Amino acid sequence: MKNRTPAPLIDLLRMSTLMAAVAVCVSVALAQEKPRNAAHDAGIEVSTAASSAVEANSSPCEPESLCRKNAFCFNAGPFTATIVQFTDGTAGNYRRIRLNLRFQNLTTRELTLAYHARRSVLTDEAGSTYFCCKAGDSGPDTSASGIGTNQEGTIDARFRLEAKQFDFATFEVWGVRKGKDDPRSFHYDVAIDQLDPNNPKVVLRQRVLFFRGFNAKSKFTSEWDGAE
């Protein structure tokens, strides 16, 4: 007969494992805070490289995925972006598509974001491509509303999210569709710049968000999984 570990000992082992995991999370959090606090106390501006190293996209202490119950949510690390509405319409010879996104600040600090001009692209299963701007339009990219835009270094930093706050922005793309049938699947990519809240002219990091496998009949929701 095989020896069996007594139930109280199993419970003790499980508790020890849990406590070890908590200790790791606390250590990670403290390790991330020390460089930030030291730089802040010394009056030093953290560089892009240092900021990226301190603020990783994920850590062992985060939930498995803050978007795990929403197929149209993208976890960018310090924030999530979720498609809450998709509108497919016509405008002359073009198809005009609008996507409403909900941005949620996951940090305990203010977060400043801006859309990176001409980095908004939608494709469908037939190979049609929809861009932020109409063909031949060399003017400023005005396809995003509700959020500021980084136009070749000229930055509108209006989109500020307080800790845990959320807000909405709309992105519009244009294109000529191949075929007459409505596509069954769209893919969307958009670049969002994370700005330094103390100096909005500084881009700390550019984050590319991507959403896959949706269409006008998809069931979208404006509720972030776990939002209070």
N, C-alpha and C positions, 0 to 999 in steps of 0.2 A: 504494500500500500504506500502511495506517494505521500510525503509529508506536505501538509497544507499550512499555509501561513495563517495564524489566528486572525479573526476579523478585526480586533482592536489594533493589531499591528498594521494591517492593511490601511485602516483609517489613518493611522499615524503617518504612514508613508505618503499617503495622498496629501495630507495636510502639509508635510514637509516639502513636497513638490510644489504645492500652491504657494507656500511662503517663499520658496526660492524664486518662483516666477515673479512674485510681487517685488522681491528685492531687486531683481534685474530691472524691472520697470522703473523703480525709484532711482536706481543708479543711472539709467539712461536719461531720465528727466533731469537729474542733477547735473550730469555731464553736459547736457545741452544748455542748461541755464547759466553755468559758470562763465563760459566765454562771452555770452551776451551781456551778463551783468558787469563783468570786468571791463569790457569795451565801453559800455555805457558810462560807468563810473569814471573811466579815464578820459571820457570825451572823444573817443575814437570811433570813426564811422566804419562799420564792418564792411569789408569788401564783398564783391559778388561771390568770389570763390569761398570765402569764409562763411558767408551766409548760407550758401548752398550746402556746405559741409555740415553746418550746425543744424540746419533745418532740412532733414532728409524727407523724402516723400512718405516714408512709413517707418514705423518702429515696432518692436515686439509688443509694446503696450497698447497699440491701436487695435480696435476690433478687426475681425477677419476682413471685413469690407463694409464700409459705411454705405455702400451702394448695393449690398448683397440681395436686397429684395426689390430692386428697381433696375430693370434691364436697360433703361435709358438714362442712367446716372453714371457720371465719371468722377472717380476720386482722384483729385490732383495733389493730394497731400494736405496742404493747409486749407483747402476748400474743395467742395464738390460742386459740380454743375449738372443739372438735370433738365432734360427736355420736358417741358410741360404742355407744349402745344406745337403742332405742325400744320401749316396751311399751304396748300398747293393750288395755285391759280394761274390765270393767263394775263398777259399784258402785251397786246399786239402779237408779234411773232414769237415772243418770249414766254417762257414759263417763269413765273415769279413765286418763289417759295420763301416762307417765313418760318423761323424757328424761335420760339420763346424759351429761354433758359432761366432756370432758377439757380442762383449762386449762393452757397451757404459757407460762411466763415467757420472753420472748425477749430480755430486757435483762440487763445485767450487775449489776443492783441488785435488792434485795428489792422485791417487788411485792405490794401489799395490795389485795384486791378484795372487794366485797360486792354481793350481789344487791339491786337497788332494789325494795322492796316494791310489789306490785300492778303490776309491769311485765313480766309473763310471759303471753304470749298465743299461742295456737295456732289456726290456721284450716285448714279442709280445702276441697277443690274444690267441695263442695256448698254452701258458705257457712256451715257450722256453725262456731261459735266456742267455744274452750275457754279458760277463765280460770284464774288461779292460785288463786282461792277460789270456794267454792260460792256460789250466789245467796243474798243475804240475810245473808251472813257478814260482820259488821262488825268482827270481832276482828282480831288481828295476823295477818299473812300468814305462814303456816308451811309454805308449799308447797315451799320449798327446803331441802335437807339437805346437809351436807358443806361448806357455805359460809355465812358470816354474812350477815345481812340489814340493810339500812338501812330502818328503820321510822320514817318521818317525822322523820328527824334523829337517832333513837336507833340507833347503829351498832354492830353486832357485827363486830369486825375480826379474827376468828379465822383467816380464809383468807389466809395469807401464803405467798408463793412465793419461795424463794431464787432467785438467778440461774440461769436455764436449767431450773429445777425445774418439775415438773408435778404436778397433783393433780386429783381428780375431785369433781364435785358433781351432785346429782340435783334435777330440777325436775319438779313434778307439776302438771297442769292438769285441770280438770273441765269437762264440757259435755254438752249434749243433742244427739245426732247426728240430722241430717235424713236420712231414708231408711233402708233396711235394709242396703244394700250397703256394704261396707268402702270407704272413700275410697282413691283411687289416688294422691293427692298431699296432703301437708301442708306448711304454711308456719309457721315459728316465729320469734317475736321476743322478746327478753329484754334488759332493761337491766342493765348491770353498772357499779357505781361504782368508779372507781380512787381509792383513798384515799392520803393522805399517810402514808408509813410512820413518820414521826416524830411525827405527830399524827393518829391514825386518825379523829378527829372532823371532819377537813377532807376534803371531796371535791374531788380535783384535777380530775377530769373524769368525766362519765358517758358510757359507750360503749354504743350500742345494737347488739346482735348480731342478725343475721337469717340464717335457714337456709331453703332453698327446695327443693321437689320431692322429698320423701322419704316413705316409708311403712314399715309394719312389715316389709316384705319387702326393704327396701333393704339393701345390703351395707355395714355399718358396720365401721370398724376403729379400734382403740385406739392404733394407732401413728401418731405425728405424722411427716409426711414430713421426714426429715432429723434426727430426734431421736437423740441419742446414748444 
